[in-house]
Amino acid sequence: MKKNVGNTDKLIRLIIAVILFVVVYTGKVTDSTWVYILLIIALIAAVTSLFNYCPIYSLLGINTNKKK
């Protein structure tokens, strides 16, 4: 896996993941379907930021990682 997620992109993904986890944890969303959808999105955002790799970026040929 070649890293294709840069630092700014990584930070944005982590912030989004934290916000979604907080929204679900505080009970702002009560519909169980939306809770699961938000948790999946938050988990994907957190994992892709921790591994610096996004499979969708790879498919589209996008690379926000400035380090070569």
N, C-alpha and C positions, 0 to 999 in steps of 0.2 A: 504494500500500500504506500503510494507516494503521497506525501502531505500536500493537500490542496486547499487548506483553510488557513488564512492569515490571522494575525493577532487581533485586528479590529473585528473581523468576522467572528472570530472565536469569542471575543468579549460580548458581542451582540447576542450570539447564541446562548451564552451562559446567562445573560440578563433575562432573555426571554424565558429560558427554562426556569429560573428562580421565580419570576413573576407568575408563570403558570402554576408552579407548585404551590405558591402562596395563595393564589386564587382558589385552587382546589382545597387546600388545607383549611382555609378560613371558612369554607362553606358558602362562598359567594355563588357557586354554581350548584344547584340542587338536583338537576336532572342527571341520572346516573350515566346515560349515554354520553352526555357532554363531559362529564367527569373523566370517563375513560378516554375519550378523544383528546382532551387537554393533557392528560397524563402521558399518553403516547407521544404527543407532539413535544412535550417537555423532555421526555426521556430521549427522544431522537436528537433534539437540540443539544442536550447535555452530553450525550455520547459522541456526537460528531465533533463537538468542540473539544472534548478531552482527547480524542484520537487525532485531531487535526485532519480529518478525512471525511469528505462528504461524497457518497456514491452518486448522487444526482449531479454534483459538480463534475465528477469524472465522466459521466455520460455526456454532459453538455460541453465538455472541454474547458470548463472554467477553472481558474487557479488564482486565488487571492493571496496565496503565500508568496511573499516577496523574496524569501531566501531560496537560492538556487543551489 
